[in-house]
Amino acid sequence: MKFDVDLATGTVQAEFSLNEAQEILAALQAVRNGTVMPKPASAPPMWKMAVPSESDPDTSYETRIWFGFGGEMHYACQCGDAVYRKRFCKHLQRSNKVRVGLLAGLS
């Protein structure tokens, strides 16, 4: 799920997947009906890695990759491409390549 908050106008714009929308609607219906929603068994594991910058050797960016309960991939990086342009940046690509390589080595 992604949120964009505009403090100047006081508005919030949200973007979410179909699975997340179904979970939100089910939670709202449970609140309206007074029933309790079961909690997920556990939070999905998150991959974290610090990736050094190519242009500045003293700078590194923290990357995070995780998967939702529906299998959709979520990601975050501290660099400008990921934060402002909302792109899967080169730091995330490197981090994901290491993650996949380690997972392949475990099997």
Protein Blocks (a to p, Z undefined) as FASTA:
>chain_A
ZZdddfknopacddddfklmmmmmmmmmmmmnopacdddfbdcdddddddddfklmkbcc
dddddddfkopacdddfbfklmmnopacfklmmmmmmmmmmmmmmZZ
